[in-house]
Amino acid sequence: MNLDEELMLDAQQDAAAVAYIKQHLPQELKDVFTEELLYYFIDVIVEYYTESGILDATPDKDGYIEIDEEAIAAHLAKKAKKEGMGNFSVEDLLFVVQAHMDFEEEQN
């Protein structure tokens, strides 16, 4: 697969993730988290996974890695505020993190 094909595939997967997250948000948050924000949060989540070392953790006997969803949501809130994307509560961002994890799990 060449670079253009990989980029197209990544863009399609991101679009599918955004649609999935939007569909699984509580009604009161669907207007708060625009598609643009969801794309931003997906990028920040992936960045968090890469930089935190969580992907290098040793899986348990069942093959799972312990992921602290609240820590990810707190990271999203802090980064969004710092980068001028808005002020979001950790509780609201937990819905985004959980929906993203559910999407990723369904893809595997």
HELIX and SHEET records of a PDB file:
HELIX    1   1 LEU A    3  HIS A   24  1                                  22    
HELIX    2   2 GLN A   27  LYS A   30  1                                   4    
HELIX    3   3 GLU A   35  SER A   52  1                                  18    
HELIX    4   4 ILE A   54  ASP A   56  5                                   3    
HELIX    5   5 GLU A   69  LYS A   82  1                                  14    
HELIX    6   6 VAL A   90  GLN A  107  1                                  18    
END                                                                             
